[in-house]
């Protein structure tokens, strides 16, 4: 039976509108990054004379390579610590019955509802007391406050869906709790772990406020702060070409990660949504 023509055309038209709305800013950023001089003010989307000068300038005028490495170290550390701690917490909250479990879950959720600026002053005092100011460790500590509640909640949801019989059989065979978590449960949680890890990585990679507050040296800045503090030849000039080039450089790796792990992301976010 053929589908009605009008709803089909409407569906594809809606998809086209969404794609244009989503992709146009990135296409515009790429096009602008290839322009220089007066061409930056041209209304033409495609540059008449493409140039990589802005990309060379980004790395020549500031330690942008070091900034990228800093972002990778911070985001990678946040992912590893978040998943490691959340996996253990998720087992306790999902598989162990104890008084106050519901209250604890609500408290974890409530922490994630605070805006960053509300906890900034308290975090600043904590970072200063620990001697981590102007250190990448301060960014890892600050990011964990907002990534841990998210990862705990996601992994608790999936941990609850694992068969109770599997756990009982393992415990009857004398398997320890850590072996149960990392050798038996972890392989079953890979889709959820992949989706959670990628979302956590993106959140830590894009974090701006804490990175701006807790780092002072230009060599220790992460890429969002480095891009935000790009300056031109004079204080009245914004280097739009350099800003766009830097934005493209730090966005492409995220797009590549999403494309590579998109199957795990979809299965990880939908598994357990429907109980059969």
Secondary structure, DSSP 8 states (H G I E B T S, - for coil): ----HHHHHHHHHHHHHHHHHHHHHHHHHHHHHT--GGGGG-S-SS-SS---HHHHHHHHHS-HHHHHHHHHHHHHHHHHHHHHHHHHHHHHHHH---TTHHHHHHHHHHHTTS-HHHHHHHHHHHHHHTT-TTSHHHHHHHHHHHHHHHHHHHHHHHHHHS-HHHHHHHHHTT--HHHIIIIIIHHHTHHHHHHHHHHHHHHHHH--HHHHHH--SGGG--HHHHHHT---SSTT---HHHHHHHHHHHHHHHHHHHHHHHHHHHHHHHTTSS--
